[in-house]
Amino acid sequence: MYLRHEGFECIEAADGAEALELAREKRPVLVLMDATMPGVDGWQAIQQLRAEPDLRGIAVVMLTAHAFEEHRRRAEAVGADAFLAKPVLPDELARHIRQLLRLA
């Protein structure tokens, strides 16, 4: 709701498989990915995004409660462009998104 209020167009997915399906269909510029989801988790979904030539250019922010350094390294290893540990202040999230969109 906050991101929509800030002017971002948002699409929501219930899990990693749906996120991949929507990415193929809608071709978003950026994806916010949680790590822990049913079925295809966020780690796997990012790996699959990066493996598909048409999707690998999508910026990905891993947004997760897994806040240890090992999780940050894992997010980087699977191809996340940014890693944010929950809880994240809405303004901080919007700032990271804008920064990645400028780079995209």
GROMACS elastic network, one bead per residue, 0.5 to 0.9 nm:
[ bonds ]
;  ai    aj funct       b0    kb
    1     4     6  0.52075   500
    1     5     6  0.62149   500
    1     6     6  0.87170   500
    1    10     6  0.88616   500
    2     6     6  0.62698   500
    2     7     6  0.88774   500
    2     8     6  0.89281   500
    2    90     6  0.69138   500
    2    91     6  0.89757   500
    2    94     6  0.88198   500
    3     7     6  0.65279   500
    3     8     6  0.54688   500
    3     9     6  0.77796   500
    3    10     6  0.74966   500
    3    90     6  0.79367   500
    3    93     6  0.87163   500
    3    94     6  0.69719   500
    4     7     6  0.51133   500
    4     9     6  0.60132   500
    4    10     6  0.65708   500
    5     8     6  0.72752   500
    6    94     6  0.78637   500
   11    22     6  0.81371   500
   11    26     6  0.89320   500
   11    28     6  0.87708   500
   12    18     6  0.88492   500
   12    19     6  0.76897   500
   12    22     6  0.86641   500
   13    16     6  0.74118   500
   13    17     6  0.83876   500
   13    18     6  0.54560   500
   13    19     6  0.51338   500
   13    20     6  0.88126   500
   13    22     6  0.75668   500
   14    17     6  0.83379   500
   14    18     6  0.63921   500
   14    19     6  0.74162   500
   14    37     6  0.78818   500
   14    38     6  0.83523   500
   15    18     6  0.54650   500
   15    19     6  0.61914   500
   15    20     6  0.88197   500
   15    34     6  0.88178   500
   15    36     6  0.87969   500
   15    37     6  0.54225   500
   15    38     6  0.59281   500
   15    39     6  0.68935   500
   15    40     6  0.66721   500
   15    41     6  0.70534   500
   15    42     6  0.80903   500
   16    20     6  0.62045   500
   16    21     6  0.85919   500
   16    33     6  0.81288   500
   16    34     6  0.85884   500
   16    35     6  0.89701   500
   16    37     6  0.66147   500
   16    38     6  0.75308   500
   16    39     6  0.69717   500
   16    41     6  0.53452   500
   16    42     6  0.58172   500
   16    43     6  0.87672   500
   16    44     6  0.76627   500
   16    45     6  0.53664   500
   16    46     6  0.86056   500
   17    20     6  0.52191   500
   17    21     6  0.62746   500
   17    22     6  0.87049   500
   17    38     6  0.89835   500
   17    39     6  0.71651   500
   17    40     6  0.55041   500
   17    41     6  0.81039   500
   17    45     6  0.70858   500
   18    22     6  0.60678   500
   18    23     6  0.84229   500
   18    40     6  0.88116   500
   19    22     6  0.51714   500
   19    23     6  0.60324   500
   19    24     6  0.86402   500
   19    31     6  0.84956   500
   19    33     6  0.84638   500
   19    45     6  0.76083   500
   20    24     6  0.62211   500
   20    25     6  0.86038   500
   20    45     6  0.66147   500
   20    46     6  0.87152   500
   20    48     6  0.78135   500
   20    49     6  0.70167   500
   21    24     6  0.52681   500
   21    25     6  0.62820   500
   21    26     6  0.85700   500
   22    26     6  0.56090   500
   22    27     6  0.74786   500
   22    28     6  0.83997   500
   23    26     6  0.53552   500
   23    28     6  0.60806   500
   23    31     6  0.83025   500
   23    49     6  0.82587   500
   23    55     6  0.72395   500
   23    58     6  0.86192   500
   24    27     6  0.57337   500
   24    28     6  0.86221   500
   24    54     6  0.80139   500
   24    55     6  0.70954   500
   25    28     6  0.88064   500
   27    30     6  0.87888   500
   27    54     6  0.85505   500
   27    55     6  0.72902   500
   27    58     6  0.77889   500
   28    31     6  0.69249   500
   28    55     6  0.89165   500
   28    58     6  0.67215   500
   28    59     6  0.86449   500
   29    57     6  0.80036   500
   29    58     6  0.52419   500
   29    59     6  0.62493   500
   29    60     6  0.87892   500
   29   101     6  0.74673   500
   29   104     6  0.77038   500
   30    57     6  0.89869   500
   30    58     6  0.54097   500
   30    60     6  0.56676   500
   30    61     6  0.76113   500
   30    97     6  0.78418   500
   30   100     6  0.80871   500
   30   101     6  0.74400   500
   30   104     6  0.87986   500
   31    58     6  0.70610   500
   31    59     6  0.62402   500
   31    61     6  0.62163   500
   31    62     6  0.84104   500
   32    59     6  0.86613   500
   32    60     6  0.59744   500
   32    62     6  0.60356   500
   32    63     6  0.63604   500
   32    97     6  0.89424   500
   33    42     6  0.57620   500
   33    43     6  0.85194   500
   33    45     6  0.82977   500
   33    46     6  0.78850   500
   33    60     6  0.68756   500
   33    61     6  0.59931   500
   33    63     6  0.57484   500
   33    64     6  0.78292   500
   33    80     6  0.89020   500
   34    37     6  0.69323   500
   34    41     6  0.78127   500
   34    42     6  0.54444   500
   34    43     6  0.84212   500
   34    61     6  0.85293   500
   34    62     6  0.58467   500
   34    63     6  0.50700   500
   34    64     6  0.51880   500
   34    65     6  0.83492   500
   35    41     6  0.58736   500
   35    43     6  0.58707   500
   35    44     6  0.87756   500
   35    62     6  0.68469   500
   35    63     6  0.71322   500
   35    64     6  0.56913   500
   35    65     6  0.80831   500
   35    66     6  0.76307   500
   35    75     6  0.87466   500
   36    40     6  0.88441   500
   36    41     6  0.54875   500
   36    42     6  0.61455   500
   36    43     6  0.82486   500
   36    64     6  0.76117   500
   36    65     6  0.86743   500
   36    66     6  0.87260   500
   37    40     6  0.67665   500
   37    42     6  0.66044   500
   38    41     6  0.62415   500
   40    43     6  0.81488   500
   40    44     6  0.60474   500
   40    45     6  0.62764   500
   41    44     6  0.54452   500
   41    45     6  0.61268   500
   41    46     6  0.87361   500
   42    46     6  0.60916   500
   42    47     6  0.85555   500
   42    62     6  0.77480   500
   43    46     6  0.54136   500
   43    47     6  0.64140   500
   43    48     6  0.88147   500
   43    62     6  0.86525   500
   43    74     6  0.80502   500
   43    75     6  0.69202   500
   43    78     6  0.65686   500
   43    79     6  0.89250   500
   43    80     6  0.88783   500
   44    47     6  0.50893   500
   44    48     6  0.62107   500
   44    49     6  0.86456   500
   44    78     6  0.79624   500
   45    48     6  0.50709   500
   45    49     6  0.61460   500
   45    50     6  0.86359   500
   46    50     6  0.61777   500
   46    51     6  0.85537   500
   46    60     6  0.75407   500
   46    62     6  0.88131   500
   46    75     6  0.84959   500
   46    78     6  0.62573   500
   46    79     6  0.64579   500
   46    80     6  0.68544   500
   47    50     6  0.51793   500
   47    51     6  0.61678   500
   47    52     6  0.89253   500
   47    78     6  0.53068   500
   47    79     6  0.66889   500
   47    80     6  0.88482   500
   48    52     6  0.64385   500
   48    55     6  0.87312   500
   48    56     6  0.86341   500
   49    52     6  0.55464   500
   49    53     6  0.82226   500
   49    54     6  0.85266   500
   49    55     6  0.54184   500
   49    56     6  0.55042   500
   49    57     6  0.86251   500
   49    58     6  0.78930   500
   49    79     6  0.87668   500
   50    53     6  0.72439   500
   50    54     6  0.89467   500
   50    55     6  0.65367   500
   50    57     6  0.77468   500
   50    58     6  0.84334   500
   50    78     6  0.79630   500
   50    79     6  0.66852   500
   51    54     6  0.89414   500
   51    55     6  0.78354   500
   51    56     6  0.66050   500
   52    55     6  0.53689   500
   52    56     6  0.58842   500
   53    56     6  0.54709   500
   53    57     6  0.78984   500
   54    57     6  0.72634   500
   54    58     6  0.87763   500
   55    58     6  0.57471   500
   56    59     6  0.80912   500
   57   104     6  0.80977   500
   58   104     6  0.81205   500
   59    80     6  0.75380   500
   59    81     6  0.61520   500
   59    82     6  0.85070   500
   59   100     6  0.69227   500
   59   101     6  0.77754   500
   59   104     6  0.71091   500
   60    79     6  0.78129   500
   60    80     6  0.51301   500
   60    81     6  0.53233   500
   60    82     6  0.66824   500
   60    83     6  0.87481   500
   60   100     6  0.87422   500
   61    80     6  0.59017   500
   61    81     6  0.58632   500
   61    83     6  0.57440   500
   61    84     6  0.72217   500
   61    96     6  0.85014   500
   61    97     6  0.79587   500
   61   100     6  0.88402   500
   62    72     6  0.87063   500
   62    75     6  0.67513   500
   62    80     6  0.61690   500
   62    81     6  0.78504   500
   62    82     6  0.61680   500
   62    84     6  0.61301   500
   62    85     6  0.81761   500
   63    66     6  0.86418   500
   63    82     6  0.84421   500
   63    83     6  0.61308   500
   63    85     6  0.58701   500
   63    86     6  0.66342   500
   63    87     6  0.89670   500
   63    88     6  0.84276   500
   64    67     6  0.70199   500
   64    83     6  0.79376   500
   64    84     6  0.64975   500
   64    85     6  0.51062   500
   64    86     6  0.54577   500
   64    87     6  0.82329   500
   65    68     6  0.89857   500
   65    84     6  0.85156   500
   65    85     6  0.54202   500
   65    87     6  0.71792   500
   66    69     6  0.89044   500
   66    70     6  0.89473   500
   66    71     6  0.61240   500
   66    72     6  0.83273   500
   66    85     6  0.65492   500
   66    86     6  0.78187   500
   67    70     6  0.82835   500
   67    71     6  0.63953   500
   67    72     6  0.72725   500
   67    84     6  0.79828   500
   67    85     6  0.51046   500
   67    86     6  0.74151   500
   68    71     6  0.53655   500
   68    72     6  0.66817   500
   68    73     6  0.89458   500
   68    85     6  0.85839   500
   69    73     6  0.62300   500
   69    74     6  0.85500   500
   70    73     6  0.50888   500
   70    74     6  0.61037   500
   70    75     6  0.86085   500
   71    75     6  0.60890   500
   71    76     6  0.85422   500
   71    83     6  0.87933   500
   72    75     6  0.51252   500
   72    76     6  0.62612   500
   72    77     6  0.86043   500
   72    82     6  0.87483   500
   72    83     6  0.61762   500
   72    84     6  0.84087   500
   72    85     6  0.87994   500
   73    76     6  0.50549   500
   73    77     6  0.60663   500
   73    78     6  0.87588   500
   74    78     6  0.62742   500
   74    79     6  0.86199   500
   74    80     6  0.88165   500
   75    78     6  0.53723   500
   75    79     6  0.63452   500
   75    80     6  0.53185   500
   75    81     6  0.82989   500
   75    82     6  0.80560   500
   75    83     6  0.68540   500
   76    79     6  0.51463   500
   76    80     6  0.51444   500
   76    81     6  0.69550   500
   76    82     6  0.76599   500
   76    83     6  0.78541   500
   77    80     6  0.74805   500
   79    82     6  0.89653   500
   80    83     6  0.69643   500
   81   100     6  0.79838   500
   82    96     6  0.79748   500
   82   100     6  0.83492   500
   84    87     6  0.84565   500
   84    88     6  0.70393   500
   84    93     6  0.80218   500
   84    96     6  0.89561   500
   85    88     6  0.65151   500
   86    89     6  0.85099   500
   88    91     6  0.83726   500
   88    92     6  0.66341   500
   88    93     6  0.64870   500
   89    92     6  0.52505   500
   89    93     6  0.63646   500
   89    94     6  0.87843   500
   90    93     6  0.50847   500
   90    94     6  0.61957   500
   90    95     6  0.85687   500
   91    94     6  0.51166   500
   91    95     6  0.60932   500
   91    96     6  0.87072   500
   92    95     6  0.50222   500
   92    96     6  0.62896   500
   92    97     6  0.86499   500
   93    96     6  0.52434   500
   93    97     6  0.62407   500
   93    98     6  0.86836   500
   94    97     6  0.50548   500
   94    98     6  0.61158   500
   94    99     6  0.85423   500
   95    98     6  0.51949   500
   95    99     6  0.61549   500
   95   100     6  0.87053   500
   96    99     6  0.50775   500
   96   100     6  0.62398   500
   96   101     6  0.85914   500
   97   100     6  0.52107   500
   97   101     6  0.61070   500
   97   102     6  0.86411   500
   98   101     6  0.50308   500
   98   102     6  0.61898   500
   98   103     6  0.87258   500
   99   102     6  0.52394   500
   99   103     6  0.65263   500
   99   104     6  0.88535   500
  100   103     6  0.50595   500
  100   104     6  0.61506   500
